[in-house]
Amino acid sequence: MKIKLLGTAAFEGIPALFCSCETCRESRKLGGKNIRKRSSALVDDKIAFDFTNDTLSHIINFNLDFSKLEYLFVTHSHSDHFNYADLEAKMKWFVNPGNPVLNVYGNEKCIELLASHLKTFENYDDYMRLKVTKHFEEVHVDDYKITPIPARHITYFPEEATSIYVIEHEGKKVLYGLDSGWYYDNTWNYLENTYWDCLILDCTNGFLKFEPGNHMGFEDNLMVVKRLREKGAIDNNTKIISTHFSHNGKVIYDRDCDLFKDKGIIMSYDGMEILI
């Protein structure tokens, strides 16, 4: 399984919109892996996770062909993860004939938002099929199994059931675990009772101290790793990736990647490919 992290930043990006803090200034100066766009991922060039404000940029920068994309899984409704207005580009006025239908999976609120946006397009289900996911209910696409599990993350909609995703293929199991703060008990129960080949963890808060809430940081990632290692859910063969960085967390790739590495964690960057 190949997982390509198309973007690795939180909502603001790095350097952030309208910001000239030290982290943004230094990242802008260094360039390269220090520049981060909004977070999404692509599995084996066929299954996308989240559709962001920067998806077109990712397509151009990494020479991707989303005309062939058949599966999109959405974590939650925030615009840096679900820029649903751009999905109208899948409609017949904008695409070449013969492209496959795009199957969009997400929680009830995400699907409701997208359906409402597309209702002015006649027969939109000829181009896009919208499917509501439920926590802990498996979705099978080709020979992949995708399972949404609860994330601790607040959106503009109090009733929204935000998700992180478990990806299984050919005996390998990966957690795509952003955006989420410290996990709910039922999520911990799921995580602790399986073996993980790869964990992709939220690190929005960077070097900020641990506070239970919407996001995690470096300290939280270390605590997740410790807890799962003690349960036997991970070992030295498990790849641990930190991603979804905010400039507020004061993480700079060139300066800090070795600090993460010393703790057994790989700091992500835009375009990183993970082979599982």
C-alpha positions in Angstrom: 0.0 0.0 0.0 1.3 3.4 -0.9 0.0 6.5 0.9 0.9 9.9 -0.5 0.4 12.8 1.9 -0.7 15.6 -0.5 -0.7 18.3 2.2 0.4 18.3 5.8 -0.8 21.6 7.3 -3.8 22.6 9.4 -6.4 25.1 8.1 -4.0 28.2 7.9 -1.2 26.5 5.9 2.4 27.2 6.6 3.3 30.0 6.0 -0.2 30.8 7.2 -2.7 33.1 5.6 -2.2 36.7 6.7 0.6 35.7 9.1 4.2 36.8 9.7 4.9 35.0 13.0 8.4 33.6 13.5 7.3 30.1 12.3 5.8 31.5 9.1 8.8 33.8 8.4 11.3 31.1 8.9 9.3 28.5 6.9 8.9 31.0 4.0 12.6 31.7 4.0 13.6 28.0 4.1 11.1 26.8 1.5 11.1 23.2 0.4 9.6 20.8 3.0 9.0 23.7 5.3 6.1 24.9 3.1 2.8 23.1 4.0 -0.6 23.1 2.3 -3.9 21.8 3.7 -4.0 18.1 4.6 -5.2 15.3 2.4 -4.0 11.9 1.3 -4.2 9.5 -1.7 -3.9 5.7 -1.3 -2.5 3.7 -4.2 -3.6 6.5 -6.6 -7.2 5.4 -6.3 -8.7 6.4 -2.9 -8.6 10.0 -1.7 -9.0 11.1 1.9 -10.4 14.7 2.2 -10.9 17.3 -0.6 -9.3 20.5 0.5 -8.9 24.2 -0.5 -5.6 23.1 -2.0 -6.6 20.0 -4.0 -6.2 21.6 -7.4 -2.8 22.7 -6.3 -1.9 19.2 -5.2 -3.1 17.8 -8.6 -0.9 20.2 -10.5 2.2 20.0 -8.2 2.2 16.1 -8.0 1.0 15.4 -11.6 -2.1 13.6 -10.4 -5.1 12.5 -12.6 -8.3 12.9 -10.6 -10.3 12.3 -13.7 -9.9 8.6 -12.8 -10.6 8.9 -9.1 -13.5 6.7 -8.0 -13.5 6.9 -4.2 -13.3 9.9 -1.8 -13.7 9.6 1.9 -14.3 12.8 4.0 -13.3 13.1 7.7 -15.5 16.1 8.5 -17.1 19.3 7.2 -14.4 21.9 7.9 -13.3 23.6 4.7 -9.7 22.5 4.9 -10.9 18.9 4.7 -14.1 19.3 2.7 -14.1 22.0 0.1 -17.3 20.6 -1.3 -18.1 23.6 -3.7 -15.2 22.5 -5.9 -16.7 19.1 -6.4 -19.2 20.6 -8.8 -16.3 20.5 -11.3 -17.2 16.8 -11.6 -20.5 17.7 -13.3 -21.0 17.3 -17.0 -20.3 20.9 -17.8 -16.8 20.6 -16.6 -15.5 17.0 -17.4 -14.7 14.9 -20.4 -17.1 12.1 -21.2 -16.2 8.6 -20.0 -14.8 9.4 -16.6 -15.9 7.1 -13.8 -18.5 8.0 -11.2 -17.0 9.5 -8.1 -18.2 7.8 -4.9 -18.1 10.2 -2.0 -18.3 8.8 1.5 -18.8 10.9 4.6 -20.8 11.5 7.7 -24.5 12.6 7.5 -23.7 16.3 7.7 -21.0 16.2 5.0 -23.3 14.4 2.6 -26.2 16.7 3.4 -24.0 19.8 2.6 -22.8 18.3 -0.7 -26.2 17.1 -1.7 -27.6 20.6 -1.0 -24.9 22.2 -3.1 -25.5 19.8 -6.0 -29.3 19.9 -6.1 -29.3 22.6 -8.9 -27.4 20.2 -11.2 -29.7 17.8 -13.1 -29.0 14.1 -12.6 -25.9 14.8 -10.6 -25.8 11.1 -9.5 -24.7 10.3 -13.1 -21.4 11.7 -12.0 -21.3 11.5 -8.3 -22.8 9.0 -5.8 -23.1 10.2 -2.2 -22.9 7.7 0.6 -23.4 8.2 4.4 -20.9 6.4 6.6 -21.5 5.3 10.2 -18.8 4.8 12.9 -17.4 1.2 13.1 -19.3 0.2 9.9 -16.9 -1.2 7.3 -17.0 0.1 3.7 -15.6 -2.2 1.0 -14.2 -0.6 -2.2 -12.3 -2.9 -4.6 -10.2 -5.0 -2.2 -9.8 -2.3 0.4 -11.7 -2.1 3.7 -12.3 1.4 5.1 -13.7 1.9 8.6 -14.6 5.3 10.1 -14.1 5.5 13.8 -14.9 8.5 16.1 -12.7 11.5 16.2 -12.7 14.0 19.1 -13.2 17.1 17.0 -15.8 19.9 17.1 -17.2 21.5 14.0 -19.8 24.2 13.4 -22.5 21.5 13.6 -22.8 20.1 17.2 -24.5 16.9 15.9 -21.7 16.1 13.4 -20.0 12.7 13.9 -16.5 13.5 12.8 -14.2 10.6 11.8 -10.8 9.2 11.5 -10.3 6.3 9.2 -8.9 2.8 9.3 -7.5 1.5 6.0 -7.0 -2.2 5.4 -5.5 -3.8 2.4 -3.6 -7.1 1.8 -3.2 -7.8 5.5 -1.9 -4.3 6.3 -3.7 -1.8 8.6 -3.3 1.9 8.7 -4.8 4.6 10.9 -5.4 8.0 9.1 -5.9 9.9 12.4 -6.4 13.6 11.8 -8.2 15.9 12.9 -8.7 14.5 16.4 -7.8 15.4 20.0 -7.4 12.7 22.7 -9.5 9.8 21.6 -12.9 8.7 23.0 -13.0 5.5 25.0 -14.6 3.5 22.2 -11.9 4.7 19.8 -9.2 3.7 22.3 -10.8 0.3 22.6 -10.7 -0.2 18.8 -7.1 1.0 18.6 -5.8 -1.1 21.5 -7.2 -4.3 20.2 -5.5 -4.6 16.9 -2.0 -4.5 15.4 -1.1 -1.4 13.4 1.4 -1.3 10.5 1.2 2.5 10.4 -0.3 5.4 12.5 -0.7 8.8 10.9 -1.4 11.1 13.8 -2.7 14.6 14.2 0.1 17.0 15.4 -1.7 20.4 14.9 -0.6 21.7 18.3 3.1 21.0 17.7 5.1 21.9 20.7 2.2 23.3 22.7 1.6 21.5 26.0 -1.0 18.7 26.2 -4.6 19.9 26.6 -7.6 17.6 25.9 -9.5 19.2 23.0 -9.8 19.4 19.2 -6.3 18.4 18.3 -3.1 16.7 19.4 0.6 17.8 19.4 4.0 16.2 19.7 3.6 15.4 23.4 0.2 13.8 22.7 1.6 11.7 19.8 4.3 10.3 22.2 1.6 9.4 24.7 -0.5 7.6 22.0 2.6 5.7 20.9 3.4 4.7 24.6 -0.1 3.6 25.3 -0.4 1.5 22.1 3.0 0.0 22.6 2.2 -1.1 26.1 -0.9 -2.8 24.7 1.0 -4.6 22.0 -0.9 -2.8 19.3 2.4 -1.4 17.8 6.0 -2.4 17.8 9.3 -1.3 16.2 8.0 -2.3 12.8 5.1 0.2 13.0 5.6 3.4 11.1 4.5 6.5 13.1 3.9 9.6 11.2 3.0 13.1 12.6 1.1 15.5 10.3 -1.5 18.3 10.1 0.8 21.0 11.5 -0.3 24.5 12.5 2.0 27.5 12.6 0.8 28.0 16.1 2.6 24.8 17.1 5.9 26.3 16.2 7.2 23.3 14.3 9.7 23.9 11.4 10.7 20.9 9.3 14.4 21.6 8.8 14.9 22.5 12.4 12.8 19.9 14.1 12.5 16.7 12.0 15.5 15.1 13.8 13.8 15.7 17.2 10.8 13.8 16.0 13.1 11.1 14.5 14.9 10.6 17.8 11.6 9.7 19.4 10.7 7.2 16.7 8.3 9.5 14.8 8.5 10.6 11.2 7.6 14.2 10.6 5.6 14.4 7.4 6.0 16.9 4.6 3.9 17.6 1.5 4.3 14.9 -1.1 5.7 12.3 1.3 5.0 8.7 0.2 4.6 6.0 2.8 5.0 2.4 1.7 3.3 -0.2 3.9 
